[in-house]
Amino acid sequence: MSAVDTRSAGTGIDDLLSGDGLSCVFQPFVDVDTGSVPAFEALMRGPEGSRWHSPLALLAAARETGRLADLERASLRASLADAARLSAGRPITLFVNLEPSTVTRYPDMVLDVLAGRADHVQVVVEITERALAADPAGILAAAERLRAGGHAIALDDVGALPESLAFIPLLRPEVVKLDLGLLRTIKDPATVAVAGAVRAYAEQTGAEVVAEGIETPEDLTRALVLGATLGQGWLWGRGERVLVPSTSQPQRFAARPIGAALRTSPYELIDTGQRIREAPKHLLVPLSRTLELMAAEAGVPPILLAAFEHARFFRPATVRRFTEFAERLPFVAAFGVDMPAAPAPGVRGGALSADDPLAGEWTVVVLGAHTSAALIARDLGDSGPDADRRFEFVVTYDRALVTSAAHAMVGRL
């Protein structure tokens, strides 16, 4: 866009945001088993007949002029107002789309607008999976604040980047929306792998699974094969300024905060049912390396998180291994006192304070769509040779515990 065009776009966006030009259309979510409509998605629109009618044009101009957050605030207000008015007081569940940058950079603004919704409007915040790899800690923190406000999280475009599947158990969305391309490639082994990973996650957590792009009865059958519980698409409507008859089922979209796991350490998460053993470091090193190898060889790459107590234990040989892991895995992080922000190429560093409980723990977590394993150990404070230092430890494959350990670590980034 030229300088002249940019100024023109800015003026147009300014005028639009200062008035009442934004509105939305509603596309229903349909239960693929019963045909009922338990929710709607609000799709932003500009003034009818104008160059701003398309949401793509609006978003492009807002990004170009630095007004994206302002546009999303105005759109969110318009969507909530339209939903409250058109539902005429009947309970409604509304999905709203927000850019990840808006959610992470302006959470107070988002929560303030959502707090002004009508009492009968339940809101689910929808973000795209593409943002998770860039800033998993920021997205996780923002999602937790939204959940604390009563708003569930929907993760959109799942499967567009298969390596991003590793972040689903980390974010733990209440709703997973399959990328619409999956419906057209249902016989592709990669699609089958994505669908299997999402199905497993949904079975473990009770999450809803949405298939988008359903246009024909044959598409609906494909959605059932993919494991969808809800569908969206032109088979039921292209998006209208009216709300079709619906059945309120707010419990299906209730927020489930992660909670205490974000404020503890992996060792503190071990419950009384776990058998805690004791061993010197040199005997635990092979266990740690085995978990690292598990991550590297997984069919659907997981994330790898490791706490080393102190940066001095992140030695040159470890730097070489983790550099290789970072080339193959979607996210790799290393924690420790004095740990630099980038301890190895592609590796995210988490610096710990000396009094952080994690600074006294040696933990390796592997978490992905089909993989969950962890070595969780606590230093017993020996002063002898490093290889002989003793640790209390647990090796676990319990997905709930491994996921909580990952939350505890990523929450520190």
N, C-alpha and C positions, 0 to 999 in steps of 0.2 A: 504494500500500500504506500503510495507517495505521501509526501508531507501535506499536500493539499487535501488528499483523500483522508488522511488521518485527522486533520482539523475538522473536516466535514463530519467524519464519523463521530468525533468527540462531541461536536455540537448536537448532533442528532441524539446521541445517547444521553447527554445532559438533559435535553428537553424531555426525553422519554421518561427518565428516572424522576424528574421533578413533577410529573403529572400522573395520570391514571391510565397510561397507555398499555401497561402490561396486564395480561390475563392468563388463563390456562384452559386447556382442555383435559378431559379425564378419560383415561383408558382403564377398563376394569381388569382386575385379576379374577380369573375364573377357576374354581375348584375343578380339577380334571376328572374327579370321580363323581361329583354330585351336580356339577353345573351351576352351583351357587356362586354369588359374587361377594367375597368377604372384604375386598379392599379395592382402592383405585390408585392409579399413579397420576400425579399432576404434571402435565407437560406444558412448559412455558411457551407463550405466544406473544408477539407484538401486535400493534394495531392492524386490523384486517385491511388488506389491499396496499399496505405500505412495504417499503423495502426491509422493514424490521419485523415483518410477520414471522419469518423463519427464525427458530431458536439458534440455528447455526450462525446466521448473520449477526444476531444480537451478541452471542458469545464471542465471535471473532472481533467485533468492534470493541467490546468491553475489555478484552485482553489487550488489544492494541493501544487502548487509551488508559490502561491502569484502573479501570472501573469495574473489574469482575466482581469483587465483593459487594460493591454497591448494587450491581445488577442482580446478584443473587439475593440480596436482602429485599429488594423491591419485588422480585419474582416470588420469594417465599411469602411475603406479606399478601401479595395478590392471590396466591394459591390458597392460603389459609382462609382469606376472606371469601373467595368464591366457594370453597368447600362448605364453609359454615352457612352461607346464604342458600346455596342450592340444595343442601341436605335438609333444610328447614327444621333443624333441631334433632333430626334422627342421628343416632350414633354412626360414625363413619371412620374408617381407617384410611389414611392418606399417605402415600409414599411421595417424598419430595427429593429431588436430585440436587446435590451440592458438590461443587468441586472440592477435592481433597485439600487444596491450598486454603480454601475458605474455612473449612472445618478445623484445620490445624492452626491457622494464623489468627482467626477471628472467632474463637469458640464463644466468647461472651456475647458477641453480636448475634450469633446464631441462636444461642439459648434465650436471649432477650426477645427475639422475634417469636420463637416457638412458645415462650411463656405467655404471649398475648393471644394465642389461639382460643377458639371457643371451647368450652368444656367438653362438648360432645365429639370433638375432632381428635382422634388418636393419630400420631405422626410417627412414621418410620423414615429414617434418614438413609438415603441411598448414595453410596459412593462407588467408584470404580476400583477394581482390583489392581489396576496398573500403578496406583500410587503406593502400594504397600512396600514394594521392594526399595523405593527411594527413601521412605521415612516410616518404617514400621513402628518405631517408638512414638512418633508424633501422632500417627493415626490411631494407635492403641490408646494413647492418653486422651485424645479428643473423643474417641468413641466411648470411653468410660464416662466422661463428663456428660455426654448425650444420654447414655443409659441412666445415669444418676438423675437426669431430668425426666426419665420415663419414656425415652425414645429408643426403640430397637434399631439395629443396624442391618441394612441390606447391602450385600456386596454384589456389584454389577459386573458384567462381562467376564464372569468366571470361565476359564478355559481358553480365553483368547491368547493368554501366555501360559502354557502348561506349567512352567517353572514356578509360577505364582501360587500354585495349589498349596505349596508349603506354608503359606501365610494364613490359610483359612483357619486351621486350628488355633493359630496365634491370635487372630482378631476375634474369632468365635462369633461370626455374624449370626443373627437370628434368622435371616433370610439369605439364601444364595440364589442369584440369578444367573442362569447359564447363558453364555455368549450365544447369540442367535445363529452363529455359523455352525454350532454343534448339531442343530436340527437338520442341517443340509448335508452333514458328513457322518451320519449315524453309524455307517458300516466301517468307518476308518478306525483302525486300532487305537490311534491316539485319542479319538473321541470316546471310545469305549473306556479307555483308561481314566480320562477326566470324569466321565459319568460315574465310574466305579468309585473314584475317590470322593466325589461329592455325595454319592449315596451312602458310603460308609460314614462320612461326617454327619449326615442327616440322621442316620440311625443312632449314632452315639449321642447326639445332642438334642434331637427333636426339631432341628431347623426345617423351615419350609424351603422347598426347591422350586424355582420358577423357570419355565421354558418360555422364551420370548420368540416372536416371529411365527406364531401359529396362524396359518392362513386357510388351511383345508382340514377336513376330517383325517386325512392321511397324516398331516403334521401332528394332529392331536395324538394319534397312535404312536408316532415317533417320540413325542414328549413323554408318554407313559413308559416307553422302553428306556428312556434316559433317566427315569426315576422322579419325574416332576410331580409335585403335589398341586401346583398352580400353573396356569397358563395365561399368556398375554398374546394378543395379535389380532389381525384384521378379521379372523373368523368371528370375533365377538364385537369388533368396533375399532375404528381408526383414531378415536379420540374426539369427544364431543363436549359441547358446553352444557351438557346435562348429565345427571347421575342416573344410571339405570337402576332398577330395583336391586337392593342388596340385602345381605344378611350379616348383621354385625357379629363378628367373632373376635373380639379384642384379645382374648387369651392366646390366639394363634400368633399374635405379633407383640407379645409382652416383652419388655426389655429384661435381659438377664445380665446384670453387672458381673464383672469378673471379681471385683471386691478385694478381699484381703491379700490374695496372692501377689498383687502388685506392690504390697507394702511390707513384704517379708523377704526371707532368703530361702533358697532351695532346701537347705538342711532343716530349717525351722518348719518346713512343710511335711516332713516325715512324720507319719502317725505311729501310734503304738502297735499297729498291726505289722509294721515292717521290722524285719530282723536286722539289727545294726551289728555289723562285724567290725573287726579291728585288724589292720595290716600295715606293714611298712610301705613306703612310697614305691619302692622298686618292684613290688608285687602288684601294685595297682596300675602302674604304667601300661602293661599289656592290655588291661581292661579299657583304659582310656583310648589306646590306639585302635582297639577293636571297634569301639563306637565310632571313631573317626572314619575307619574303613567302611563301616556300615553306611555312613552318610555318603561317602564318595561313590559307593557302588549301588545305591538305591535306584530303582527304575524310575521313580518320580522323585527328583532331587529334594531333600529336606533342607531345613536351616540347621546350622551348627553354631552352638553357643558354648563358650568355654571360659571358666573362671580360673585364674592361675595364682591367686593370692596377691602376687606382686609382679610387676613388669620384668623383674630380673629372671623370673622363671620362664618367660617367653623368649627362649634362647634361639640362636641362629637356625638350628635344625627345625625348631617349631615354626619359625618364620617361613622357612622353605615349604614345610608341609601345608601351612595355612594359606600361603600364596596359591598353591595348587588347588586347595579346596575352594578358594574364592573364585577361581576360574570356572569351577564346575557346579557350584551350589548357588542358589538364589540369594542367600544372605549368610554371612559368617561374622561373628563378633567375638572379641576377646576382652576379658575384664581383669582388672588388677590395680593395686595401688601404683600410681605413677604410670599407668598404661597410656601411651600416646593415642591421639585420635585416630591414627592410621598406623597400627603396629606392623602391618604388612600390606603389600599392594592388594586393594580390594577388600581388606578386613576392617570392620568398624571397631574402634577401640572404646572401651568404657572405663574411665578412670574412677577408682574407688577411694573414698577417704579411709584412713587407717582404722577408724572405729566402725566402719560398715561391717556387719556380720559376714557379708560375702567375701570380705578381705581375708577371712580365716577359713574359707572353704575352697575346695578343689572340686569343681563341678563341670561335667561335660554333658550337654543336652543335644540330642538329635531328635528333631520333630518335623514331621512332614505328613503328606496325605496318607501314606501307608506305613509310616515309620514312627516309632516312639521308643526312645531308650535314653537312659541317663545313668551316669555315675555321679553320685552325690556324696561328698566326703568332707569331713571337718578335721582340721589340723589339731592334734593333741598337744602341740607346743613343745616338741622335742628340740633339743639344741645340738644334736650330733650331726653327722654327715647327712646331706640332703636326701640321699637314697634310702636312708634308714629312718627318716622321720615317720612317725606313726599317725595314721588317720582312722577315725571312725567312718564307716562308709556303708552305703546301700547301692546296689545295682538294681535298677527297676525298668520294667517294660510296661508299667501301668500307665496308660495314656493320660488319665486324669492327673496323676502326679507329675508326669513328664511335662504336660501342658502347663500346669501351675508353676513348675520350676522355670519354664521358659518365660512365663509372664513376669516372674520375680526378677529375672535377669534383664529382659528387654525394658521393663519399667525403669531401669537405672540408666538407660542411654539418654 
